[in-house]
Amino acid sequence: MILIQHLEKYRYLYLSAALALLAGWYFSLPQKLFSTPFATVLQDADGQLLSVLIADDEQWRFPESDSVPPRFATAIRYFEDEHFYLHPGVNPFSMARAAWQNLQAGRVVSGGSTLTMQVIRLARKGRERTFLEKLLEVIMATRLEARLSKDDILRLYASHAPFGGNIVGLEAAAFRYFGRRPAELSWGEAALLAVLPNQPALIFPGKNQHLLLKKRDRLLKKLQHQGVLDSLTASLAMEEPLPDSFLPLPGEAPHLLLRMVKEGKKGQRLSTTLDYNLQTAVADVLERYQRQFQGNGVHNAAALVMETRSGRVRAYLGNTGNSRDHGSQVDVITAPRSTGSILKPFLYAMALEKGWTPAT
């Protein structure tokens, strides 16, 4: 009776407090979670990587992908957050277990963070690891779960997780370590990249290889034990060697990439009509002819290959050579030229259509 009277007396106070807490929870998450700059990525018509311009903060961070490959998604869940699809952003059992392990060890040996909480931590980088910060992570993680789907949260993690050095995000890591797209990674490669963000500064390819190998193989054995991999697939994956250095990113059509940046498309993923194989073939031919003619004072050459029926550009070579002494960085395709020079290729094409030969 006394309790009911108490609730009746202070009901507006309690209601106001509840509304305030709900409003605080609802507005705890900024509308734009990440404000970091992205690299500018140029792709051909089939999505093959042509070239990349590093982000303004000197990080190899590709624009966010629209999906996460199944192998990496499975590997990262079993390594970081096995119950990712079951919890509301926070796993109280994992946090309780981590707290007990930390008390027993007398130091922080486990965090108990879910992948959702790690996304929040990545977005709030530079914050001190305090109890208050952990509480904020918990609150914001539940809000993030209410805003986005599980797959979107996993996509954010894969796009912003650190992978050693100045490599950020799964896509950049796949190209820098293995020279291929994330969807083309093997189980061994996917498992390796799944364990890298856990200690990117301490353990990454080329540094503490034995520790990295143990972590990768431990994950592969867990995947086998859980029935995700059969014994043969797991054994073959554990036989895969670790990369010991970074691979260079492709540098095809650099003049087109810089042209797109000047046109205000910096930090975007740019899809083109180019054909990677034709682009590299034309580049080889152009370089060969430029070396042949440079003895005659010809130091620049450019080529634009188009389909006559569709008008699509299939290869874009703005210039040749690497020497700045002769302006190789200048995009000759867009450079102004005389009317006579403009007409020459059209006149030549008309001559070929009439059946004339170069000898004619």
C-alpha positions, 0 to 999 in steps of 0.5 A, a space after each residue: 500500500 505504501 509502495 503504491 502511494 509512493 508511486 502515485 506521488 512521484 509518478 510524473 517524476 519517474 515518467 519524466 526520468 524514464 522519458 529522459 533516459 529513452 531520449 538519451 538512448 535514442 540520441 546517443 548515436 550520431 547520424 553519421 557514425 564514421 567521418 573518416 576519409 576514404 581512398 579513391 578507387 577506380 574499377 573496370 567494367 567488371 569491378 576489377 581494381 585499376 588504381 587507388 589514391 590513398 585517403 587524405 589521412 594517409 590510410 589505405 581505407 577503401 570506400 565501404 563495401 555493400 556486403 561481406 564475403 561469407 568466408 570472412 563473415 564466418 571466420 570473424 564471427 567465430 573468432 570475435 563474436 560467435 553469438 553475433 546474430 543472437 544478442 542485442 549488441 551486448 552479450 552479458 555472458 561474455 562480459 561476465 566471463 571477461 570480468 572474471 578472467 580479468 579479476 583472476 589475472 589481475 589485469 585486462 586479458 579479455 574485453 568481452 566486447 561484441 562486434 557491435 561494440 567494436 564498431 562503436 569503439 572504432 567510430 570513437 577512436 582515441 578514447 581511453 579504455 575506462 569503465 565509463 567509456 565501456 558503459 557508453 559503448 554498451 548503450 551505443 551498441 544497443 542503439 546501433 542494433 536498433 538502427 541497422 541490420 546485423 549484416 550492415 553492422 558486420 559490413 561496417 566492422 569489415 570496412 573500418 577494422 585495422 589490419 596492420 600498418 596503414 591498412 584499414 578495412 577488409 578490401 584494402 587488406 585483401 589487396 595489400 596482403 594477397 593481391 585479390 578481392 575479398 570474395 576470392 580469399 581462401 579459408 586460410 586467408 580469410 582466417 588470417 584476416 579475421 585474427 589480424 584486427 585483434 592486435 594489428 600493431 603487435 601481430 601482422 604479416 612480417 612481424 611475429 609470424 609464429 604468433 600470427 600462425 598460431 592464432 590463425 590455425 587455432 581459428 581454423 581448428 575451431 571452424 573444423 570442430 564446429 563443423 564449418 570446415 571438414 578435416 581436409 579443408 582445414 588441413 589445407 588451409 593450415 598449410 597455406 603460407 603467411 604473407 611476409 610483406 605488403 603487395 603493391 596496389 594496381 596503378 592502371 589508368 592513373 591519369 583517369 583517376 586524377 581526372 576524376 578527383 579533379 572533377 570532385 569525385 575524391 574518396 569514392 568508388 568509381 566504376 568505369 567502362 574500361 577493360 582491365 586486360 585491354 588497358 594493360 595490353 594497350 599500356 604495354 604497346 604504348 610504352 614500347 612505341 614511346 621507347 622506340 621514338 624517344 630517340 627522336 625527341 618524342 617523350 609523350 604518347 597517349 591512347 584512348 580506345 573506344 567501341 565504335 558501336 557503343 561509344 564506351 571507353 575501353 582503355 584510357 592511357 593519358 601519358 607514358 613514362 615515369 619522368 617528370 622532366 617530360 611531363 609524364 604526369 600530364 593527361 595528354 588526352 585532355 590537353 588542348 591541341 590544334 584543329 589539324 591534330 584533332 582531325 587526323 585520327 578521323 581522317 585516318 579512320 575514314 581512309 581505312 573505311 574506304 579500303 585504303 591502307 597505311 601504305 596508301 
